[in-house]
Amino acid sequence: MDEKQLKNMWNYFLSLEQDLSNTSRFVEPQGQENVYSFEFAKILILACTEVESAFKALCKSIDGLEYGVISKYKEIIMKKYPKIINAEVTVSRLEKTVKPFSEWEYGPLSWWDAYGTIKHSRGSHFQNATYLNAVLALAALYVLILYLAKTLGYEIDDYKSEYITSEYASGFLIADSGINLPDFENEEKKSALTVKDGTLTVNIGLDNGK
């Protein structure tokens, strides 16, 4: 995957993110995360379809091979990036953080299973088309895009969003450049501009553990 393709994936994420944000005009998600609807079903299906593309690209970047089943995606990604289960993002509308891959620590991803039931048996599993599953799928896509960018050596601070955010790609010009993704903590952070007591300082080669 080249940088243009990754940017296209990010722009698609932003489009889906806006679709999810628009649903808040009709449904307040706080306290109603398990409300289901056709709109959430649409977002879940589209987000997971793109998640699968991201799974395939990340696996290919790891071992050069292509796979087509979730069990293989999990095996390859967890072997290379076992800390992806700790990747945490903030959902601004919920005012809380989520870890979309945390369930891989002990089993399957519930939001991915929900996608499968909606895709193949929507009539009998429509209750799985919830806001929570839709937002977790989008959060997973966000995390995978950042992992792809880091794996392929692309800059991640350009990936700015409003509904789903993280400290991994802060995007601020005059601020600490955030924290590294899980599995990349030992990498040196890029030069960052900070302001303290009115003095502009350039911090070069900051390490996350220092």
C-alpha angles and dihedrals in degrees: 000000000000126000094261091055090049091050089051089052089050092050089051089051090053091052092052091044089056090049090054092046090053091059089068087075087071106022126039103216098200105098092001101072091133096055109122132205145155090262092056089047090054093049092046093052095045093044094049092047087057091042088058090053088051091048090053093047093048093048090048090051089053102049106359094246133113124231134185109196132074093232090060093045089054094047095050097040096044091049092055100030108025093161093063085098087071096052105124130193134180123239102207096200091054093040091222142093128250135194106211095191099041093106091064086077091075109007147327128338109262093207091052091050088049089054090053093052093047092047096050106024108019093152094062099031103039090125087073091067092092134153089243094055091046094050093045090052090051091046089052091051090051092052094046092051090054091047090050091050092050093044092050094043099248126143113261102191088083090067100092124165137162109209096045114030141161143183090244092080105024095166094201118139099206103035142076107293092240130243129308123257117261108273089032100063094115094057117102113251119238122258110290134197117225135175121216125168089349094304122122111221131187110214112199125198097000112185120213092227095055 
